[in-house]
Amino acid sequence: METISSFSNIGLVLLSSDLKVVGMNDFARNILGPAMQGLDKNVFQYHSRKSQLKIKGVLDESQMHQSDISTTMVIDVLSKVLMINVCKVIQGKPSSEPIYVMSFLDVTNQVGAKTSPQSGLMELKKLPVLSKGSFQFLDIGSIYFIQSDGNYCKIFTETRWFHLHFTLKNILKRYVGNKFFLVHKCFIVNTDHIERIEQDFHGHMKIVFDKSTVPLVPVSRRKMHALKNILSIA
């Protein structure tokens, strides 16, 4: 797992209380230049519809948070993968409206991203997560399963879990390879780490992984046949 705790080039975009882009630094201009034609427009006007929904989600979360809490997400812009952090900033005067600082890092190389000719999306070989102030890039092999958690996913490794601002559907579209399998509407598993499938006392099928520290994962009945074929289980 690769970890990056600091970057020399960080893009900064300043948003007004009504979410207009009112300023940006030189690095942001260099990365976003073709898409950012002029300032003083609503931030959503600079993005595609799909990106707008993700931007809206992270801004909505930052608006609900206290000023010292930031929200992080990953988004495609101009064939690049950007890790975006949004933080609400309270100004000095009590009557002043808050402003928003959007910072981003270009992590295209770190995640091994390439544009898929089929979907047009940036496909990832690693999944980027933020943990304790460091950006970590998880190898697919270290991931045991991924659980849906509202607008986020929880990514489980052998010893811990991470939050990622992706849906399960998005992960399946963006991951390059065949290790991940959707076993339930809320769970993706890495089939390389499955030790066996067992039935619990209630008759529900559960996946047992090759490490006892990893929680069991449910399998929906309609996915059982396909999963057994993948695992070559009769």
C-alpha positions in Angstrom: 0.0 0.0 0.0 1.4 3.3 -1.1 1.0 6.3 1.3 1.4 10.0 0.5 1.3 12.4 3.4 2.2 15.6 1.5 2.2 16.9 -2.0 4.2 19.8 -3.4 1.3 20.7 -5.8 -2.1 21.2 -4.3 -4.9 22.9 -6.2 -6.9 25.4 -4.2 -10.3 26.8 -5.3 -12.2 29.3 -3.2 -16.0 29.3 -3.1 -18.3 32.0 -1.9 -21.2 31.3 0.5 -23.5 30.9 -2.6 -21.0 28.4 -4.1 -19.5 30.7 -6.8 -15.9 30.2 -7.8 -14.2 33.4 -6.7 -10.5 32.4 -6.8 -8.0 29.7 -7.4 -4.2 29.2 -7.3 -1.9 28.7 -10.2 -1.8 24.9 -9.9 -5.6 24.7 -10.0 -5.6 26.9 -13.1 -3.0 24.6 -14.8 -5.0 21.5 -14.1 -8.5 22.9 -14.5 -7.8 25.6 -17.1 -9.7 24.2 -20.0 -12.8 23.6 -17.9 -12.7 26.8 -15.8 -13.5 29.5 -18.3 -13.8 32.6 -16.2 -14.6 33.0 -12.5 -17.7 34.1 -10.6 -19.8 31.2 -11.9 -21.6 28.6 -9.7 -19.2 25.7 -9.2 -21.7 23.2 -10.8 -21.5 25.1 -14.1 -17.9 23.8 -14.5 -18.8 20.1 -14.3 -20.6 17.4 -16.2 -23.9 16.2 -14.8 -22.3 13.1 -13.2 -19.6 15.2 -11.6 -22.2 17.7 -10.4 -24.0 15.1 -8.3 -20.8 14.1 -6.6 -19.8 17.7 -6.0 -23.2 18.4 -4.6 -22.9 15.5 -2.2 -19.6 16.6 -0.8 -20.7 20.2 -0.5 -23.9 19.2 1.3 -21.9 17.3 3.8 -19.4 20.1 4.4 -22.3 22.5 5.0 -23.6 20.3 7.7 -20.2 19.9 9.4 -18.4 22.2 11.8 -15.7 24.4 10.3 -12.8 22.1 11.4 -14.2 19.0 9.7 -13.5 18.4 6.1 -15.0 16.1 3.5 -13.1 14.1 0.9 -14.1 12.5 -2.4 -12.6 11.4 -5.7 -13.8 12.7 -9.1 -12.8 12.6 -12.8 -12.0 15.9 -14.4 -10.4 16.3 -17.9 -9.1 12.6 -18.0 -7.5 13.0 -14.5 -8.4 11.5 -11.2 -8.6 14.2 -8.5 -8.9 13.7 -4.8 -10.9 16.6 -3.5 -11.2 17.9 0.0 -13.9 20.5 0.9 -13.9 22.5 4.2 -16.3 25.1 5.4 -14.5 28.2 6.8 -16.2 30.6 9.3 -15.1 34.2 8.8 -14.3 36.6 11.6 -17.5 38.5 11.9 -20.4 36.5 13.5 -22.8 37.9 10.8 -20.5 36.8 7.9 -21.6 33.9 5.7 -19.2 31.0 5.6 -16.9 30.4 2.6 -15.6 27.1 1.3 -12.1 26.0 0.4 -11.9 23.2 -2.1 -8.4 21.6 -2.3 -7.4 18.8 -4.6 -4.5 16.5 -5.6 -4.0 14.9 -9.0 -3.6 11.2 -8.1 -4.0 9.9 -11.6 -0.5 8.2 -11.6 -0.9 6.9 -8.0 -4.1 5.0 -8.8 -2.8 3.7 -12.2 -5.8 5.3 -13.9 -6.6 4.9 -17.6 -9.7 5.9 -19.6 -11.9 3.0 -20.5 -12.9 3.0 -24.2 -16.1 1.3 -23.2 -17.4 3.5 -20.4 -15.4 6.6 -20.9 -14.6 6.5 -17.1 -11.2 6.6 -15.5 -10.5 3.0 -14.4 -8.4 2.5 -11.3 -5.8 -0.1 -10.4 -5.7 1.1 -6.8 -8.4 2.7 -4.6 -7.5 6.1 -2.9 -8.5 6.7 0.7 -7.8 9.4 3.3 -6.7 8.2 6.7 -5.2 10.3 9.5 -4.1 13.0 7.2 -2.4 10.7 4.7 -3.6 9.7 1.3 -3.3 5.9 1.0 -3.6 3.9 -2.2 -4.9 0.4 -1.5 -3.8 -2.4 -3.7 -6.7 -4.5 -4.8 -5.1 -7.6 -3.2 -5.2 -6.0 0.3 -9.0 -5.5 0.1 -11.2 -8.3 1.5 -14.6 -6.8 0.9 -16.4 -3.5 0.4 -19.7 -2.5 2.1 -22.1 0.1 1.0 -22.6 2.9 3.6 -24.9 5.6 2.3 -23.0 7.9 0.0 -19.8 6.2 1.0 -18.4 2.7 1.0 -16.4 1.0 3.7 -13.3 -0.8 2.5 -12.2 -3.7 4.7 -8.6 -5.0 4.8 -7.2 -7.6 7.0 -6.8 -5.3 10.0 -9.0 -2.2 9.5 -11.5 -0.4 7.3 -11.5 2.9 5.4 -14.2 5.2 4.0 -14.4 6.0 0.3 -16.8 8.4 -1.4 -17.8 5.9 -4.1 -20.9 3.7 -4.6 -20.5 0.0 -5.1 -21.7 0.4 -8.7 -19.0 3.0 -9.3 -16.3 0.8 -7.9 -17.2 -2.1 -10.2 -17.1 0.3 -13.2 -13.8 1.7 -12.3 -11.8 -1.3 -11.1 -9.6 -3.0 -13.7 -9.7 -6.7 -13.2 -11.9 -9.6 -12.2 -11.2 -10.1 -8.5 -14.3 -8.2 -7.2 -17.7 -9.8 -7.2 -21.1 -8.3 -6.1 -22.4 -11.0 -3.7 -25.2 -8.8 -2.2 -26.7 -5.5 -3.0 -24.6 -4.0 -0.2 -21.4 -6.1 -0.5 -18.5 -6.6 -3.0 -16.0 -9.3 -2.1 -12.5 -10.1 -3.3 -12.8 -13.7 -4.4 -9.1 -14.4 -3.8 -9.7 -14.2 -0.1 -12.7 -16.4 0.2 -11.9 -19.6 2.2 -15.4 -21.1 2.2 -19.2 -20.4 2.2 -21.2 -21.6 5.2 -24.8 -21.5 6.4 -25.6 -19.9 9.7 -28.3 -21.0 12.2 -30.9 -19.0 10.4 -30.2 -20.6 7.0 -28.4 -17.6 5.6 -25.3 -18.1 3.5 -22.1 -16.3 4.7 -18.6 -15.9 3.3 -15.8 -16.9 5.5 -12.4 -15.3 4.6 -8.9 -16.6 4.9 -8.3 -14.3 7.9 -10.3 -14.7 11.1 -10.0 -11.0 11.8 -12.3 -10.2 8.8 -16.1 -10.2 9.4 -18.3 -12.6 7.6 -20.2 -11.3 4.6 -23.8 -12.4 3.5 -24.5 -13.8 0.1 -27.8 -13.3 -1.5 -29.4 -16.6 -2.8 -29.6 -15.3 -6.4 -25.8 -14.8 -6.4 -24.9 -18.2 -5.0 -24.7 -20.1 -8.3 -22.5 -17.5 -10.0 -20.2 -17.3 -6.9 -19.9 -21.1 -6.8 -18.9 -21.1 -10.5 -16.2 -18.5 -9.8 -14.9 -20.5 -6.9 -15.3 -23.8 -8.8 -17.5 -25.2 -6.0 -19.9 -27.9 -7.0 
